[in-house]
Amino acid sequence: MKSKALALAAVLAAGAVFVHPTAAFAGTYTPEAACAKETGRSGWTHVRDNKRAVKTGGSTYGYVYLMWNRSLQKNCVAVIKTSYVGTPTFTQAVLKFEDGAAYRDPGQLTAKKYKYFAAAAGYGKGKCVKYEGYISDTRVDFALASGKRTTWGNCG
């Protein structure tokens, strides 16, 4: 009887890992890690008013974050997927400056598909920023989720 209970416990534990493997991967990607990978430097911190849900209708596909690195004097926008994690989908991070400069990863939404995140960084000392994030679903005629801050802020 004890061996049957252990076998059942092992099957249930294995099923939990195989049923939801993307949840384990999703937890390893943070805005700090995404910005560090984009720039090759650590030291990214959250700023005031830095998070928006990336949504379409009632569905949330992920979150877009605004980050700051004091030593680099740069802002970074990271889009972290919570839906379709591990599946390549069109995903884009956009950082806009009040002077008209903009940084995008990728340059055009449909230029590249990402499995976990997208991130874009640019020099931001003394500049006000807006930020945006986009994530598509997996259909050929994809639905597009978006999240953004439409006002200028974080004038670092």
N, C-alpha and C positions, 0 to 999 in steps of 0.2 A: 504494500500500500504506500509506504514511504517513497519507493522508487517511482511510482506512478505520479505522486504529488510533485516530486522533483522534476520529472519529465514534463508534466503540464506547466510548471513554473518556467522551465527553460523555453518551451514552445511559446508561451505568452510573452516572455521577455524578448525573444527573437522576433516575434510578430510586431512588437512595439517598435523595434528598430527598423524593420523592413517596411512597415506601413507608413512611417513618417520620417524618412531619412533627411528630408530637406529642413526640418525644424532644427536638427543638430547643426547643419551648415549655416543656417540663417543667423544663429546666435554668435557665430565667429566673425561676422562682418559688422563693423561699427563705423560710424562716420569718421572717427579718428583714424582707424586702419585704412579706410578708403582714401582719405586725404594723404596719409603717409605714403601709400602705394603710388598715388598720382604724382607726388612731388619728390619722393625719395627721402623725405625728412619727417621725423616725429615731432611732437610738441603741439599738436592741434587741440584746441579747446572750444567748447561750446560758447556761443555768445548769446546775448539777450535776444529774445524773439527769433529763435533759430530753427524752429521745427514746424513743418506742415505735412499733413497727410496727403498722399498721392492717391486720388480717388476718381472713380467714374461711377456715377449714380450712387448707389449705396455700398459699393465695394471699394475697399482700401487695398491697393496693390503694394504699398510701401510708404516710406517717409523720405522727405527731402530736408536736409540739414544745412545750416550755414555755420561754418567753423572759422577760426582765426588762429594764425600762428605768429606769435609776437616776434620771434627771431627772424622769420622770413618776411614779416610785414605783408603777409598774404591772407586773402580770404580763400575759402574752398567751399564748394557746394558738393555734397554727397547725396546720392539717391540710393537708398538701401531697399532692396526688394523684400517683401514679406509674402507675396504671391508669386507663383511661377519661379520660385527659388531653385536654382540649378538648371533651369530650362532657359536657353537663349531667347530673349525677347528684346524688342527695341526698347532701350532705356537711355535716358539722356539727362544730364545735369547742366544747368545754365546759370552762369553768374554774370550779372549785368552791373556796370558802373554808370554813375550819373553823367560822367563825361562822354558816354557813348561807347566805351569799350565793352566787349563781351567775350566770355570764354565759354566754350561748349565742349562737352564730351559725350558722344562724338560730335563732330562739326555739324552734321545733319542727322536728325533723328533716325532715319532709315539707313544710315551708313554702316551701322554695326549693331550686333545684338550682344547683350551681356547676360551672364548667368546670375550674378549676385548684386552688383552695384555699378554705378557710373560716378565719376568725380571730375570736377573742373576747378582749377585754381588760378588766381591772378593777383598781381600786386595791388594792395588795397589801402595803403597808408593814406589817411586823409580823404578817402573817397567813400561816398555813400553807395550802398548796393541794394539790389533786388535779387531774388533768386527763384529758380523754377526747377521742377523735376517732372519727368514723364516716364511712364512705364506702359507698355502695350501688353495685351494678352497674346495667346498663341494662335488665334485664328488668322486665316489668310486676309480677311477683311477686318483686321484687328480693331478692338476697342482701345481707346487711349485714355489712361488715367493721368491726371495732372494735379500738381500742388504748387503753389507759388505765393510769394509775398509781393503784393502789387505796389507797395509804398516804399520810398527810399528810406534807408535806415542804416544803423551800424556804421556811422561815418567815422571810421577808425583813422 
